Amino acid sequence: MFLKEVVNKLGSKTDLSKMQINLDDLKDEIWDMAKPKIPGGLTLADMVSCGQGGTIIGILVDAQLFFQ
């Protein structure tokens, strides 16, 4: 799972022991933001049409944005 790798990478750079990051909650938040047409998958069209695609990508690739 891609999100697990992101959290593991963040853990190597930050002290995640003080934080409770639940991957299912994070995934649910992203899905709520994107509102994908096909359950269980996000498409580029979903990311564009939701208006939150930049934020979603930022959460997945930018640790600073992830924690905001």
DSSP file (Angstrom, degrees, kcal/mol; ACC not computed):
  #  RESIDUE AA STRUCTURE BP1 BP2  ACC     N-H-->O    O-->H-N    N-H-->O    O-->H-N    TCO  KAPPA ALPHA  PHI   PSI    X-CA   Y-CA   Z-CA
    1    1 A M     >        0   0    0      0, 0.0     4,-1.3     0, 0.0     3,-0.3   0.000 360.0 360.0 360.0 130.2    0.0    0.0    0.0
    2    2 A F  H  >  +     0   0    0      1,-0.2     4,-1.9     2,-0.2     3,-0.2   0.879 360.0  56.4 -60.9 -41.7    1.4    3.4   -1.0
    3    3 A L  H  > S+     0   0    0      1,-0.2     4,-2.6     2,-0.2    -1,-0.2   0.869 102.5  56.0 -62.0 -36.8    0.2    5.2    2.1
    4    4 A K  H  > S+     0   0    0     -3,-0.3     4,-2.4     1,-0.2    -1,-0.2   0.900 107.3  49.5 -62.2 -39.9    2.0    2.7    4.4
    5    5 A E  H  X S+     0   0    0     -4,-1.3     4,-2.3     2,-0.2    -1,-0.2   0.884 109.6  51.7 -66.1 -38.2    5.3    3.6    2.6
    6    6 A V  H  X S+     0   0    0     -4,-1.9     4,-2.5     2,-0.2    -2,-0.2   0.945 111.7  46.1 -62.6 -48.2    4.6    7.3    3.0
    7    7 A V  H  X S+     0   0    0     -4,-2.6     4,-2.4     1,-0.2    -2,-0.2   0.901 111.9  51.5 -63.3 -40.8    4.0    6.9    6.7
    8    8 A N  H  X S+     0   0    0     -4,-2.4     4,-1.1     2,-0.2    -1,-0.2   0.901 110.5  49.0 -61.9 -40.3    7.1    4.7    7.0
    9    9 A K  H  X S+     0   0    0     -4,-2.3     4,-0.5     1,-0.2     3,-0.4   0.909 111.5  49.0 -66.1 -41.8    9.2    7.4    5.2
   10   10 A L  H >X S+     0   0    0     -4,-2.5     4,-1.7     1,-0.2     3,-1.3   0.887 105.6  59.2 -62.9 -38.0    7.8   10.1    7.5
   11   11 A G  H 3< S+     0   0    0     -4,-2.4     5,-0.3     1,-0.3    -1,-0.2   0.804  99.9  55.9 -62.3 -29.4    8.6    8.0   10.5
   12   12 A S  H 3< S+     0   0    0     -4,-1.1    -1,-0.3    -3,-0.4    -2,-0.2   0.671 116.6  36.3 -76.4 -15.0   12.3    7.9    9.5
   13   13 A K  H << S+     0   0    0     -3,-1.3     2,-0.3    -4,-0.5    -2,-0.2   0.562 122.4  34.0-111.7 -13.0   12.3   11.7    9.5
   14   14 A T  S  < S-     0   0    0     -4,-1.7     2,-1.3    -5,-0.1     3,-0.1  -0.858  87.0 -99.3-136.6 169.0   10.0   12.6   12.4
   15   15 A D    >   +     0   0    0     -2,-0.3     3,-1.1     1,-0.2     4,-0.1  -0.719  42.9 168.5 -93.2  87.5    9.0   11.2   15.8
   16   16 A L  G >   +     0   0    0     -2,-1.3     3,-1.4    -5,-0.3     5,-0.2   0.558  60.4  85.7 -77.3  -7.7    5.8    9.4   14.9
   17   17 A S  G 3  S+     0   0    0      1,-0.3    -1,-0.2    -6,-0.1    -2,-0.1   0.773  89.5  51.7 -64.9 -22.0    5.7    7.6   18.2
   18   18 A K  G <  S+     0   0    0     -3,-1.1     2,-0.4     2,-0.0    -1,-0.3   0.547 106.1  67.5 -87.6  -8.6    3.9   10.8   19.6
   19   19 A M  S <  S-     0   0    0     -3,-1.4     2,-0.8    -4,-0.1     0, 0.0  -0.857  70.9-143.4-115.5 147.5    1.4   10.7   16.8
   20   20 A Q        +     0   0    0     -2,-0.4     2,-0.7     2,-0.0    -3,-0.1  -0.879  23.9 179.4-108.6  98.8   -1.4    8.3   16.1
   21   21 A I        -     0   0    0     -2,-0.8     2,-0.7    -5,-0.2     3,-0.1  -0.893   9.3-165.2-104.1 114.0   -1.7    8.0   12.3
   22   22 A N     >  -     0   0    0     -2,-0.7     4,-2.4     1,-0.2     3,-0.2  -0.879   9.5-154.9 -99.7 116.0   -4.3    5.5   11.3
   23   23 A L  H  > S+     0   0    0     -2,-0.7     4,-2.7     1,-0.2     5,-0.2   0.848  94.1  54.3 -61.6 -35.3   -3.9    4.6    7.6
   24   24 A D  H  > S+     0   0    0      2,-0.2     4,-2.5     1,-0.2    -1,-0.2   0.907 109.3  48.0 -66.0 -39.5   -7.5    3.7    7.2
   25   25 A D  H  > S+     0   0    0      2,-0.2     4,-2.4    -3,-0.2    -2,-0.2   0.914 112.4  49.2 -65.1 -42.1   -8.6    7.1    8.5
   26   26 A L  H  X S+     0   0    0     -4,-2.4     4,-2.3     2,-0.2    -2,-0.2   0.928 112.1  48.0 -62.6 -45.2   -6.1    8.9    6.2
   27   27 A K  H  X S+     0   0    0     -4,-2.7     4,-2.8     1,-0.2    -2,-0.2   0.921 111.1  51.2 -60.6 -44.1   -7.4    6.9    3.2
   28   28 A D  H  X S+     0   0    0     -4,-2.5     4,-2.6     1,-0.2    -1,-0.2   0.895 109.1  50.9 -61.7 -39.9  -11.0    7.7    4.2
   29   29 A E  H  X S+     0   0    0     -4,-2.4     4,-2.1     2,-0.2    -1,-0.2   0.925 111.6  47.3 -62.1 -44.5  -10.1   11.4    4.4
   30   30 A I  H  X S+     0   0    0     -4,-2.3     4,-2.4     1,-0.2     5,-0.2   0.921 112.7  48.7 -63.5 -43.4   -8.5   11.3    1.0
   31   31 A W  H  X S+     0   0    0     -4,-2.8     4,-2.7     1,-0.2    -1,-0.2   0.891 110.1  52.1 -64.4 -38.4  -11.5    9.5   -0.5
   32   32 A D  H  < S+     0   0    0     -4,-2.6    -1,-0.2    -5,-0.2    -2,-0.2   0.880 112.0  46.7 -63.8 -37.1  -13.9   12.0    1.1
   33   33 A M  H  < S+     0   0    0     -4,-2.1    -2,-0.2    -5,-0.2    -1,-0.2   0.905 119.3  38.9 -69.3 -41.4  -11.9   14.8   -0.5
   34   34 A A  H  < S-     0   0    0     -4,-2.4    -2,-0.2    -5,-0.2    -3,-0.2   0.786  83.6-156.4 -84.0 -28.6  -11.7   13.2   -3.9
   35   35 A K     <  -     0   0    0     -4,-2.7    -3,-0.1    -5,-0.2    -4,-0.1   0.957  21.5-150.7  48.9  59.9  -15.2   11.7   -4.1
   36   36 A P        -     0   0    0      0, 0.0    -1,-0.1     0, 0.0     6,-0.1  -0.258  15.6-139.6 -64.5 146.7  -14.1    9.1   -6.7
   37   37 A K  S    S+     0   0    0      1,-0.2     5,-0.1     2,-0.1    -2,-0.0   0.823  94.6  53.0 -73.1 -32.0  -16.7    7.8   -9.2
   38   38 A I  S >  S-     0   0    0      3,-0.4     3,-1.6     5,-0.0    -1,-0.2  -0.922  94.4-124.4-107.3 114.6  -15.4    4.2   -8.8
   39   39 A P  T 3  S+     0   0    0      0, 0.0     3,-0.1     0, 0.0    -2,-0.1  -0.295  93.4  23.6 -57.5 137.1  -15.2    3.0   -5.2
   40   40 A G  T 3  S+     0   0    0      1,-0.1     2,-0.3    -4,-0.1    -9,-0.0   0.467 114.8  67.8  89.4   1.5  -11.7    1.8   -4.3
   41   41 A G    <   -     0   0    0     -3,-1.6    -3,-0.4   -10,-0.0     2,-0.4  -0.992  61.3-146.5-154.9 146.1   -9.8    3.8   -6.9
   42   42 A L        -     0   0    0     -2,-0.3     2,-0.3    -6,-0.1   -11,-0.0  -0.914  16.6-165.7-111.4 138.1   -8.9    7.4   -7.8
   43   43 A T     >  -     0   0    0     -2,-0.4     4,-2.1     1,-0.1     5,-0.2  -0.749  36.4-109.6-113.7 166.3   -8.5    8.6  -11.3
   44   44 A L  H  > S+     0   0    0     -2,-0.3     4,-2.4     1,-0.2     5,-0.2   0.899 121.4  56.2 -59.0 -40.1   -7.0   11.8  -12.7
   45   45 A A  H  > S+     0   0    0      1,-0.2     4,-2.8     2,-0.2    -1,-0.2   0.888 106.1  50.5 -60.8 -39.1  -10.5   12.9  -13.6
   46   46 A D  H  > S+     0   0    0      1,-0.2     4,-1.9     2,-0.2    -1,-0.2   0.924 110.6  49.4 -62.1 -44.2  -11.5   12.4   -9.9
   47   47 A M  H  X S+     0   0    0     -4,-2.1     6,-1.1     1,-0.2     4,-0.6   0.885 115.6  42.7 -64.6 -39.3   -8.6   14.5   -8.8
   48   48 A V  H >< S+     0   0    0     -4,-2.4     3,-0.8     1,-0.2    -2,-0.2   0.934 114.7  48.5 -72.3 -46.7   -9.3   17.3  -11.2
   49   49 A S  H 3< S+     0   0    0     -4,-2.8    -2,-0.2     1,-0.2    -1,-0.2   0.776 105.1  58.2 -70.0 -26.0  -13.1   17.4  -10.7
   50   50 A C  H 3< S-     0   0    0     -4,-1.9    -1,-0.2    -5,-0.2    -2,-0.2   0.731  95.8-137.5 -76.6 -19.9  -12.9   17.4   -6.9
   51   51 A G  S << S+     0   0    0     -3,-0.8    -3,-0.1    -4,-0.6     4,-0.1   0.506  87.3  85.5  77.0   2.6  -10.9   20.6   -6.8
   52   52 A Q     >  +     0   0    0     -5,-0.4     4,-2.6   -19,-0.2     3,-0.3   0.252  48.8 110.4-116.4   8.3   -8.7   19.1   -4.1
   53   53 A G  H  > S+     0   0    0     -6,-1.1     4,-2.7     1,-0.2     5,-0.2   0.868  77.2  52.1 -56.1 -41.4   -6.2   17.2   -6.2
   54   54 A G  H  > S+     0   0    0      1,-0.2     4,-2.3     2,-0.2    -1,-0.2   0.902 111.4  46.9 -62.8 -41.3   -3.3   19.4   -5.4
   55   55 A T  H  > S+     0   0    0     -3,-0.3     4,-2.5     2,-0.2    -2,-0.2   0.916 112.2  50.3 -66.2 -43.2   -3.9   19.1   -1.7
   56   56 A I  H  X S+     0   0    0     -4,-2.6     4,-1.6     2,-0.2    -2,-0.2   0.940 112.9  45.3 -62.1 -47.8   -4.3   15.3   -2.0
   57   57 A I  H  X S+     0   0    0     -4,-2.7     4,-1.6     1,-0.2     5,-0.2   0.915 111.9  53.7 -62.0 -41.7   -1.0   14.9   -3.9
   58   58 A G  H  X S+     0   0    0     -4,-2.3     4,-2.8    -5,-0.2     8,-0.4   0.901 105.5  53.0 -58.9 -42.4    0.7   17.3   -1.5
   59   59 A I  H  < S+     0   0    0     -4,-2.5    -1,-0.2     1,-0.2    -2,-0.2   0.881 112.5  45.9 -59.5 -38.1   -0.4   15.1    1.5
   60   60 A L  H  < S+     0   0    0     -4,-1.6    -1,-0.2    -5,-0.2    -2,-0.2   0.733 126.7  24.7 -80.5 -22.7    1.1   12.1   -0.2
   61   61 A V  H  < S+     0   0    0     -4,-1.6     2,-0.6    -3,-0.2    -2,-0.2   0.581 111.6  64.4-119.3 -11.5    4.4   13.6   -1.2
   62   62 A D     X  -     0   0    0     -4,-2.8     4,-2.3    -5,-0.2    -1,-0.2  -0.934  56.4-163.2-123.0 110.8    5.1   16.5    1.1
   63   63 A A  H  > S+     0   0    0     -2,-0.6     4,-1.6     1,-0.2    -1,-0.2   0.867  91.8  54.4 -60.7 -38.7    5.6   15.8    4.8
   64   64 A Q  H  4 S+     0   0    0      1,-0.2     4,-0.3     2,-0.2    -1,-0.2   0.927 111.6  43.9 -62.6 -44.4    5.1   19.4    5.8
   65   65 A L  H >4 S+     0   0    0     -7,-0.2     3,-1.3     1,-0.2    -1,-0.2   0.868 107.4  61.7 -67.1 -36.5    1.7   19.5    4.1
   66   66 A F  H 3< S+     0   0    0     -4,-2.3    -1,-0.2    -8,-0.4    -2,-0.2   0.882 106.9  44.3 -55.8 -40.4    0.8   16.1    5.5
   67   67 A F  T 3<        0   0    0     -4,-1.6    -1,-0.3     1,-0.2    -2,-0.2   0.451 360.0 360.0 -89.0  -0.1    1.1   17.5    9.0
   68   68 A Q    <         0   0    0     -3,-1.3    -1,-0.2    -4,-0.3    -2,-0.1   0.473 360.0 360.0 -81.7 360.0   -0.9   20.7    8.4
